[in-house]
Amino acid sequence: MGIKERAFNFSAGPSMLPLKVLEDAASQMTSFNGLGESVMEMSHRSKEYKEIMDAAEANLRDLMKIPSNYKILFLQGGGTLQFSMVPLNLLRNSKKADYIITGSWAKKAYTEAKKFGDIIVAASSEDDNFTYIPKTKKEDFRADADYVHITYNNTISGSHFNSVPDVGELTLVADMSSCILSEEIDVSNFGLIYAGAQKNVAPAGMTMVIIREDLLGFADEKTPVYLDYKSHADTASMYNTPPCYTIYIAGEVFKYIKEIGGVKGMHQRDLDKANKLYDAIEGSSMFTCPVKKEDRSLMNVVFVTGDKELDSKFVAEAKEIGLINLKGHRSVGGLRASIYNAMPAEGVDALVEFMKKFESENK
Ligand SMILES: Cc1ncc(COP(=O)(O)O)c(C=O)c1O
């Protein structure tokens, strides 16, 4: 399929999905496996849907090597609802939690948590516009904190934790909305991981929560039932109607990732794509990346020309040749290429080629 029919979409999310998954889903749209009904129209309590859901969960567990003492929940409400659910459920003893602030989403998570307990900023990179990941040691966190929260990949500022912070015996919570399944993670380092689906996994509408079982059951009794993780853990994410179609597509994406070499294989592809793009930025005299080299994201490549008009011209001309959504986040401006799992290598090649051409024409 050529660039005109299907653009290379660099959107930060919702974003590209694997073409094969979309085409397969399209072929099953009106009648799934000959059943005469679409997955969209299927009862979530049906045997057929249960098979879809069970397979999605099993494949995610397999892909991420999620230990058996962790529950996988498929919820609604986006990453944003997790900003509230995490403190509502995990402020279980001292009611203290420590946050590392590495970007706008981390700040939003922190601001929301402050409504529920004694929440502090343990470290922040706001002093330099979130262009780096602050170094921490376990002594930087309060010894009685109920948890430490990090945003593993910073979608807007384009940074990423290149190692898991040492929090000692404390419970580590990570927002992996914009990097889940792009790298191998040792889940046992975390008490809870959450991720909205709409970047690496599926259309918007579903949030994955991976939670260690001993963290369940601490929500205050006034907590709305939907916001208590236990409601979902006890019912295999069927407390109420789950986001059925999004879970189905997520399941298809999980199968697809398994087919192409699992998370390890995916990571290698992501690394190759990101290296190519960062090398192009480094090699150019027009574009620069503000993020400290060792903290750069493989998923969200942020760069600028230093001239707002030139940035806009770049976005507009790129769009004309099918390289779409390259505008930086409205809060920071500049340019951003989100190159999630489903972005083909050819998309990055086309972008690099366009960057060179643009630079030579706009010297
Ligand atoms: C890292 C991160 N966390 C949370 C969110 C918020 O997600 P949602 O819009 O699904 O609530 C986003 C959205 O882009 C994000 O990038």
The ligand as an SDF file (V2000), in Angstrom:
LIG
                    3D

 16 16  0  0  0  0  0  0  0  0999 V2000
    2.4710    8.8990   29.6990 C   0  0  0  0  0  0  0  0  0  0  0  0
    1.0100    9.2110   29.6450 C   0  0  0  0  0  0  0  0  0  0  0  0
    0.2550    9.0280   30.7410 N   0  0  0  0  0  0  0  0  0  0  0  0
   -1.0640    9.3130   30.7360 C   0  0  0  0  0  0  0  0  0  0  0  0
   -1.6850    9.8070   29.6100 C   0  0  0  0  0  0  0  0  0  0  0  0
   -3.1440   10.1300   29.6760 C   0  0  0  0  0  0  0  0  0  0  0  0
   -3.8330    9.1400   29.0080 O   0  0  0  0  0  0  0  0  0  0  0  0
   -5.3880    9.2040   28.6850 P   0  0  0  0  0  0  0  0  0  0  0  0
   -5.5910   10.2590   27.6680 O   0  0  0  0  0  0  0  0  0  0  0  0
   -5.6420    7.8180   28.1740 O   0  0  0  0  0  0  0  0  0  0  0  0
   -6.0960    9.4530   29.9550 O   0  0  0  0  0  0  0  0  0  0  0  0
   -0.9470    9.9910   28.4490 C   0  0  0  0  0  0  0  0  0  0  0  0
   -1.6060   10.4940   27.2270 C   0  0  0  0  0  0  0  0  0  0  0  0
   -1.0260   10.7370   26.2070 O   0  0  0  0  0  0  0  0  0  0  0  0
    0.4330    9.6850   28.4690 C   0  0  0  0  0  0  0  0  0  0  0  0
    1.1810    9.8750   27.3790 O   0  0  0  0  0  0  0  0  0  0  0  0
  1  2  1  0
  2  3  1  0
  2 15  2  0
  3  4  2  0
  4  5  1  0
  5  6  1  0
  5 12  2  0
  6  7  1  0
  7  8  1  0
  8  9  2  0
  8 10  1  0
  8 11  1  0
 12 13  1  0
 12 15  1  0
 13 14  2  0
 15 16  1  0
M  END
$$$$
